């Protein structure tokens, strides 16, 4: 019976999805994969890069890839698209209430520092539903224990002034990830869920791991992901946008500015 189950394209229960977590947990990779999978399913998707913490792994780095898939990417414009600009503007505010069947995804910066920007949305969110999903990677410092994960959750909630509504399991060692690493993350997250009362939404797995019997046996959805985010030293001009490889003053992609000059 295990082999009859397969990895699924998880779809959020709410149209507004904000993804948070500790630094290096894999928030951006999940945000990008979710946006691409929703777009592939025919959904209209807008993703906003709100990461002001990590300059190397931000969703804007693969803006061209997402735009090619029909996704609107909201980032600062032109020369300022690689700047850290925590500005709440009309386009971002419009994303707080997605129209019809549209989806809005916020790729939020790491730790409580990155989540602080969300506090600007608290009043606007009071009238509408949202999903605030915390990514747990058991192979990252500070979230390798139940206590550490819960502490991170409380710090993010205090900083953002919003409540975490779901957990995403993203335990991995990049190319060295094994079935045991993924299962370990799931077991940790179930304990965190029991303590916090916050449910586990799904477990991520890359490549063939997503079809491993031991992973498919887990009692939550398995979300198969692909690696899109690469460190600057591994990017190529054909596959990834690099600021160093672009002519001066030329934006990476036809992106939607999040503020007006």
C-alpha positions as CSV (number, residue, x, y, z in Angstrom):
1,X,0.0,0.0,0.0
2,X,2.9,2.4,0.6
3,X,3.9,2.4,-3.0
4,X,0.4,3.6,-4.1
5,X,1.1,6.9,-2.4
6,X,3.1,9.5,-4.3
7,X,4.5,12.9,-3.7
8,X,2.0,15.7,-4.2
9,X,1.8,19.3,-5.3
10,X,0.6,20.7,-1.9
11,X,-1.8,23.6,-2.3
12,X,-2.2,26.1,0.6
13,X,-5.5,26.3,2.4
14,X,-5.3,30.1,2.3
15,X,-4.5,32.4,-0.7
16,X,-1.9,34.4,1.3
17,X,1.1,32.4,2.3
18,X,4.0,33.8,4.3
19,X,7.0,31.6,4.8
20,X,9.3,32.2,7.8
21,X,12.0,30.3,9.7
22,X,15.5,30.5,11.0
23,X,18.4,31.6,8.9
24,X,19.4,28.9,6.4
25,X,16.3,26.8,6.9
26,X,15.4,26.8,3.2
27,X,12.5,29.3,3.2
28,X,13.4,30.8,-0.2
29,X,13.8,27.4,-1.9
30,X,10.4,26.4,-0.7
31,X,8.9,29.7,-1.6
32,X,10.2,29.5,-5.2
33,X,9.2,25.8,-5.6
34,X,5.7,26.6,-4.3
35,X,5.3,29.5,-6.7
36,X,6.5,27.4,-9.6
37,X,4.2,24.4,-8.8
38,X,1.1,26.6,-8.3
39,X,1.9,28.4,-11.6
40,X,2.3,25.0,-13.4
41,X,-1.1,24.1,-12.1
42,X,-2.6,27.1,-13.8
43,X,-2.8,29.4,-10.8
44,X,-2.0,33.1,-10.9
45,X,0.8,33.7,-8.5
46,X,2.6,36.8,-7.2
47,X,5.7,36.4,-5.0
48,X,7.3,39.1,-3.0
49,X,10.9,39.0,-1.9
50,X,10.9,40.4,1.6
51,X,14.3,38.9,2.7
52,X,16.4,41.7,4.1
53,X,18.7,39.4,6.0
54,X,20.5,37.1,3.5
55,X,22.0,38.8,0.4
56,X,23.0,35.5,-1.3
57,X,19.8,33.4,-1.2
58,X,16.8,35.5,-2.1
59,X,14.0,34.7,-4.5
60,X,14.9,37.7,-6.6
61,X,18.0,35.7,-7.7
62,X,15.7,33.5,-9.9
63,X,13.3,36.2,-10.9
64,X,13.7,35.5,-14.6
65,X,13.0,31.8,-14.1
66,X,9.7,32.6,-12.3
67,X,8.6,35.2,-14.7
68,X,9.2,32.8,-17.5
69,X,6.6,30.6,-15.7
70,X,4.1,33.4,-15.6
71,X,4.8,34.5,-12.0
72,X,4.8,38.1,-11.0
73,X,7.9,38.8,-9.0
74,X,7.7,41.8,-6.7
75,X,11.1,43.3,-5.8
76,X,12.8,46.8,-5.8
77,X,13.4,48.1,-9.3
78,X,16.5,48.4,-11.5
79,X,19.7,49.2,-9.6
80,X,17.9,48.9,-6.3
81,X,16.7,45.4,-6.7
82,X,19.7,44.0,-4.7
83,X,19.3,46.6,-2.0
84,X,17.8,45.9,1.4
85,X,14.7,48.1,1.5
86,X,12.1,47.2,4.1
87,X,9.4,49.3,2.6
88,X,5.7,48.6,2.7
89,X,4.1,49.9,-0.5
90,X,0.9,49.7,-2.5
91,X,1.7,46.6,-4.5
92,X,2.6,44.7,-1.3
93,X,-0.5,45.9,0.4
94,X,-2.6,44.6,-2.5
95,X,-1.0,41.2,-2.1
96,X,-2.5,40.9,1.4
97,X,-5.9,40.3,-0.2
98,X,-5.4,38.1,-3.2
99,X,-8.2,38.3,-5.8
100,X,-10.3,35.3,-6.7
101,X,-8.2,32.2,-7.1
102,X,-4.9,34.1,-7.0
103,X,-2.1,33.3,-4.6
104,X,0.3,35.7,-2.8
105,X,3.6,34.3,-1.4
106,X,5.9,36.3,0.9
107,X,9.5,35.0,1.1
108,X,10.4,36.4,4.5
109,X,13.9,37.0,5.9
110,X,15.4,34.6,8.4
111,X,14.9,34.6,12.2
112,X,12.9,37.1,14.2
113,X,14.9,39.9,12.5
114,X,13.6,39.1,9.1
115,X,10.1,38.5,10.4
116,X,9.8,41.9,11.9
117,X,8.8,43.4,8.6
118,X,5.5,41.4,8.8
119,X,4.4,43.4,11.8
120,X,3.6,46.2,9.4
121,X,0.9,44.0,8.0
122,X,-0.8,43.1,11.3
123,X,-3.7,45.6,11.1
124,X,-4.4,44.8,7.4
125,X,-4.4,41.1,8.1
126,X,-6.9,41.4,10.9
127,X,-9.8,41.2,8.3
128,X,-8.5,38.3,6.2
129,X,-7.1,34.8,6.5
130,X,-3.5,33.9,6.0
131,X,-1.0,31.1,6.4
132,X,2.2,31.8,8.3
133,X,4.4,28.7,7.8
134,X,7.5,28.1,9.8
135,X,10.2,26.0,8.1
136,X,12.1,23.6,10.3
137,X,15.4,22.2,9.3
138,X,16.8,19.8,12.0
139,X,20.3,20.1,10.5
140,X,20.5,23.8,11.2
141,X,21.9,25.4,14.4
142,X,19.2,26.4,17.0
143,X,16.5,24.3,15.5
144,X,17.9,20.8,16.0
145,X,15.8,20.4,19.2
146,X,12.1,20.8,20.1
147,X,13.0,23.6,22.5
148,X,15.0,25.4,19.9
149,X,12.2,25.2,17.3
150,X,9.6,26.4,19.7
151,X,11.8,29.2,20.9
152,X,12.3,30.3,17.3
153,X,8.6,30.1,16.7
154,X,7.9,32.4,19.7
155,X,10.6,34.8,18.7
156,X,9.1,35.1,15.2
157,X,5.6,35.5,16.5
158,X,6.7,38.2,18.9
159,X,8.6,40.0,16.2
160,X,6.0,39.7,13.5
161,X,3.0,40.1,15.9
162,X,1.4,37.2,14.0
163,X,0.8,33.6,14.9
164,X,2.5,30.7,13.1
165,X,-0.3,28.5,11.6
166,X,1.7,25.6,10.2
167,X,5.1,23.8,10.1
168,X,7.1,22.8,7.0
169,X,9.7,20.1,7.4
170,X,12.8,20.8,5.3
171,X,15.6,18.8,6.9
172,X,18.4,18.3,4.4
173,X,22.1,18.2,3.8
174,X,21.8,19.4,0.2
175,X,23.3,16.7,-2.1
176,X,24.2,14.6,0.9
177,X,20.6,14.3,2.2
178,X,19.4,10.8,3.0
179,X,16.1,9.2,3.9
180,X,17.1,9.2,7.5
181,X,17.8,12.9,7.5
182,X,14.3,13.6,6.1
183,X,12.6,11.2,8.5
184,X,14.6,12.7,11.4
185,X,13.2,16.2,10.5
186,X,9.6,14.8,10.4
187,X,10.0,13.2,13.8
188,X,11.3,16.5,15.3
189,X,8.5,18.5,13.7
190,X,5.8,16.1,15.1
191,X,7.2,16.7,18.6
192,X,7.2,20.5,18.0
193,X,3.6,20.2,16.8
194,X,2.6,18.3,19.9
195,X,4.1,20.9,22.2
196,X,3.0,24.0,20.2
197,X,-0.4,22.8,18.8
198,X,0.7,23.9,15.3
199,X,0.2,21.3,12.7
200,X,2.7,19.9,10.2
201,X,1.7,21.0,6.7
202,X,4.1,18.9,4.6
203,X,7.6,17.4,4.4
204,X,9.9,18.4,1.5
205,X,12.1,15.9,-0.3
206,X,14.3,16.5,-3.3
207,X,14.6,14.3,-6.4
208,X,14.2,10.5,-6.0
209,X,14.0,10.9,-2.2
210,X,10.4,12.1,-2.7
211,X,9.5,8.6,-3.9
212,X,11.4,6.7,-1.2
213,X,9.0,4.2,0.5
214,X,10.1,5.3,4.0
215,X,9.3,8.9,3.2
216,X,6.0,8.2,1.4
217,X,5.0,6.2,4.6
218,X,4.9,9.5,6.6
219,X,1.4,10.6,7.5
220,X,1.6,14.1,6.0
221,X,1.9,15.3,2.3
222,X,5.3,14.9,0.7
223,X,6.2,18.0,-1.3
224,X,8.8,17.2,-4.0
225,X,11.1,20.1,-4.6
226,X,13.9,21.0,-7.1
227,X,17.0,23.0,-6.3
228,X,16.7,26.5,-7.8
229,X,18.8,28.5,-5.3
230,X,22.5,28.3,-5.8
231,X,25.3,30.1,-4.1
232,X,26.9,32.9,-6.2
233,X,30.0,30.8,-6.9
234,X,27.9,28.0,-8.5
235,X,25.7,30.1,-10.7
236,X,26.1,30.3,-14.4
237,X,25.0,33.0,-16.8
238,X,22.5,30.6,-18.5
239,X,20.8,29.2,-15.4
240,X,21.1,31.9,-12.8
241,X,21.0,35.6,-12.8
242,X,24.2,37.1,-11.4
243,X,24.8,40.8,-10.7
244,X,28.4,40.4,-11.7
245,X,27.5,39.0,-15.1
246,X,24.9,41.6,-16.0
247,X,25.8,44.9,-17.8
248,X,25.6,47.9,-15.5
249,X,22.2,49.4,-14.9
250,X,20.4,46.4,-16.6
251,X,17.8,44.8,-14.3
252,X,17.8,41.0,-14.0
253,X,14.2,40.5,-15.1
254,X,11.0,42.3,-15.9
255,X,10.0,42.5,-12.3
256,X,7.4,44.6,-10.6
257,X,8.8,47.4,-8.3
258,X,7.6,47.4,-4.7
259,X,7.9,51.1,-4.4
260,X,7.8,54.2,-6.6
261,X,10.7,56.6,-7.1
